[in-house]
Every structure is written in C-alpha cells, then in structure tokens.
C-alpha cells in the first residue's frame, strides 16, 4: 500500500514539474533591456516611451507576432429594392 502511494506521489510530482507556466500574449513590438526581451507593446510609440523612461532599451518589431486571426465575414450584398 505504501509503495502504491509513493508511486502515485512521484507521478503527480513529475506531472506538476513538467507543466509549463502560461505564456503572456505576444504583441507586435518588443523592447530589449538588460534583463531580457519584453514583447507587450502595441505600438512603436508605447515601446519608445518605455525606452526613454529609464529602461534604456531598444525597440524592435516582434518576429513571433502574427496578429489576430483574420475574420472571414461574408459581405452583405446590397441590391436595389
């Protein structure tokens, strides 16, 4: 019985360790600072404000950002009535 409980505990611990933390949503602009890269700026202006506000970072476009999924709305036809 103790062996079964120990085996279950080991499996649960292994699964808990294997899970990755949730990733933040990527944005189109990134800033590179001493601590790494942060990609959550929606415009170059937002990134530039952060870079000039003391971060002393470098802004660049996020190569991993692909934008929102395109919408496939069917256009409504407007005919003469």
Rosetta silent file (secondary structure, phi, psi, omega in degrees, C-alpha in Angstrom):
SEQUENCE: XXXXXXXXXXXXXXXXXXXXXXXXXXXXXXXXXXXXXXXXXXXXXXXXXXXXXXXXXXXXXXXXXXXXXXXXXXXXXXXXX
SCORE:     score description
SCORE:     0.000 S_00000001
   1 L     0.000  -41.209  179.528    0.000    0.000    0.000 S_00000001
   2 H   -66.569  -36.236  178.814    2.824    2.400    0.832 S_00000001
   3 H   -64.093  -39.395  179.170    4.514    1.590   -2.477 S_00000001
   4 H   -64.949  -46.041  179.221    1.348    2.480   -4.388 S_00000001
   5 H   -62.512  -40.638  178.088    1.001    5.801   -2.556 S_00000001
   6 H   -64.146  -42.238  178.796    4.666    6.570   -3.164 S_00000001
   7 H   -63.614  -42.672  178.471    4.319    5.747   -6.874 S_00000001
   8 H   -63.892  -41.677  179.450    1.241    7.973   -7.188 S_00000001
   9 H   -63.210  -40.153  179.153    3.054   10.817   -5.394 S_00000001
  10 H   -66.045  -41.743  179.544    6.025   10.505   -7.751 S_00000001
  11 H   -64.538  -44.626  179.462    3.774   10.567  -10.827 S_00000001
  12 H   -62.990  -42.641  178.653    1.877   13.622   -9.574 S_00000001
  13 H   -63.283  -41.453  179.418    5.131   15.419   -8.791 S_00000001
  14 H   -64.368  -40.587  178.115    6.525   14.620  -12.243 S_00000001
  15 H   -67.125  -38.506  179.853    3.399   15.942  -13.944 S_00000001
  16 H   -66.423  -37.788 -179.964    3.444   19.109  -11.854 S_00000001
  17 H   -71.876  -34.904 -176.110    7.075   19.799  -12.732 S_00000001
  18 H   -71.627  -24.941 -177.331    6.528   19.129  -16.438 S_00000001
  19 L   -67.650  137.316  178.819    3.770   21.714  -16.854 S_00000001
  20 L   -90.701  147.683  175.694    4.905   24.977  -18.370 S_00000001
  21 L   -68.070  154.376  179.795    3.755   28.301  -16.976 S_00000001
  22 L   -64.468  137.681  179.670    1.199   30.214  -19.022 S_00000001
  23 L   -91.856  142.201  177.008    2.772   32.494  -21.589 S_00000001
  24 L   -72.006  154.301  178.826    1.720   36.104  -21.884 S_00000001
  25 L   -66.063  136.939  178.864    0.149   37.179  -25.131 S_00000001
  26 L   -78.841  148.894  177.474    2.675   38.430  -27.635 S_00000001
  27 L  -122.387  167.754 -173.790    2.361   41.952  -29.012 S_00000001
  28 L   -70.745  -17.890 -177.340    3.744   43.478  -32.220 S_00000001
  29 E  -124.928  142.174 -179.764    6.583   45.454  -30.552 S_00000001
  30 E  -122.811  157.754  171.065    9.356   44.373  -28.182 S_00000001
  31 E  -124.559  135.145  176.071   11.945   46.153  -26.085 S_00000001
  32 E  -101.691  120.202  178.261   15.340   44.661  -25.369 S_00000001
  33 E  -125.842  177.681 -177.518   16.652   45.646  -21.961 S_00000001
  34 L   -57.370  -35.720 -178.765   19.375   44.341  -19.697 S_00000001
  35 L   -80.117   -3.788 -179.677   17.002   41.817  -18.110 S_00000001
  36 E   133.064 -154.678 -176.936   15.923   40.365  -21.440 S_00000001
  37 E  -113.965  134.258  176.609   13.226   40.964  -24.002 S_00000001
  38 E  -122.245  123.333 -175.270    9.677   42.115  -23.259 S_00000001
  39 E  -118.223   72.814  176.262    7.116   41.870  -26.059 S_00000001
  40 E  -140.261   36.207  177.440    3.907   43.521  -24.900 S_00000001
  41 E  -108.874  131.251 -177.831    3.794   46.870  -26.680 S_00000001
  42 L   -86.511  -12.995  178.519    1.045   47.501  -29.204 S_00000001
  43 L  -146.084  160.766  177.604    2.778   50.405  -30.924 S_00000001
  44 H   -65.232  -31.141  179.858    6.265   51.742  -31.513 S_00000001
  45 H   -64.593  -43.688  177.782    5.253   54.838  -29.540 S_00000001
  46 H   -60.256  -44.914 -178.758    4.468   52.775  -26.421 S_00000001
  47 H   -64.892  -43.141 -179.017    7.790   50.993  -26.718 S_00000001
  48 H   -64.388  -37.975  176.778    9.714   54.239  -27.308 S_00000001
  49 H   -61.435  -42.556  178.799    8.133   55.840  -24.212 S_00000001
  50 H   -65.669  -40.476 -179.067    9.284   52.886  -22.127 S_00000001
  51 H   -65.796  -36.267 -178.835   12.761   53.017  -23.668 S_00000001
  52 H   -87.306   -8.177 -177.487   13.117   56.727  -22.922 S_00000001
  53 H   -87.244   13.069  177.299   11.598   56.449  -19.439 S_00000001
  54 H   119.773  -13.934  179.975   14.723   54.968  -17.932 S_00000001
  55 H   -71.274  -26.748 -178.045   14.777   51.430  -19.305 S_00000001
  56 L    53.286   45.914 -177.722   17.389   52.436  -21.862 S_00000001
  57 L  -102.047  179.639  179.146   16.149   49.692  -24.131 S_00000001
  58 E  -121.833  124.352 -178.698   16.000   49.125  -27.849 S_00000001
  59 E   -89.122  144.728  175.350   12.629   48.711  -29.583 S_00000001
  60 E  -155.859  160.484  177.527   12.085   46.325  -32.490 S_00000001
  61 E   -71.086  143.212 -179.041    9.232   44.529  -34.220 S_00000001
  62 L   -79.430  115.213 -179.233    8.331   41.171  -32.717 S_00000001
  63 L   -72.392  -16.433 -179.248    9.186   38.450  -35.258 S_00000001
  64 L   -90.298   -7.512 -177.221    6.936   35.957  -33.431 S_00000001
  65 L   -84.337  127.339  179.896    3.821   38.143  -33.653 S_00000001
  66 L  -116.578    3.080  177.675    1.374   37.124  -36.361 S_00000001
  67 L    79.128  175.353  179.112   -1.577   39.302  -35.392 S_00000001
  68 L   -70.726  158.715  177.057   -5.126   38.275  -34.685 S_00000001
  69 L   -61.837  135.752  179.340   -6.813   35.589  -36.720 S_00000001
  70 L   -66.953  143.513  177.584   -8.370   37.077  -39.855 S_00000001
  71 L   -86.317  142.051 -179.110  -12.140   37.331  -39.854 S_00000001
  72 L  -116.125   57.101  178.089  -13.972   35.601  -42.657 S_00000001
  73 L   -75.229  140.766  176.472  -17.188   37.573  -42.681 S_00000001
  74 L   -85.198  124.006 -179.498  -19.307   37.222  -45.767 S_00000001
  75 L   -65.826  141.006  178.944  -20.021   40.675  -47.199 S_00000001
  76 L   -83.353  132.780  178.492  -23.680   41.548  -47.357 S_00000001
  77 L   -86.249  132.746  178.051  -24.962   42.365  -50.811 S_00000001
  78 L  -113.079  104.772 -179.596  -26.989   45.487  -51.068 S_00000001
  79 L  -100.129  174.105  177.553  -29.159   45.396  -54.095 S_00000001
  80 L   -74.892  137.750  178.864  -31.746   47.793  -55.489 S_00000001
  81 L  -117.040    0.000    0.000  -35.136   47.459  -53.917 S_00000001
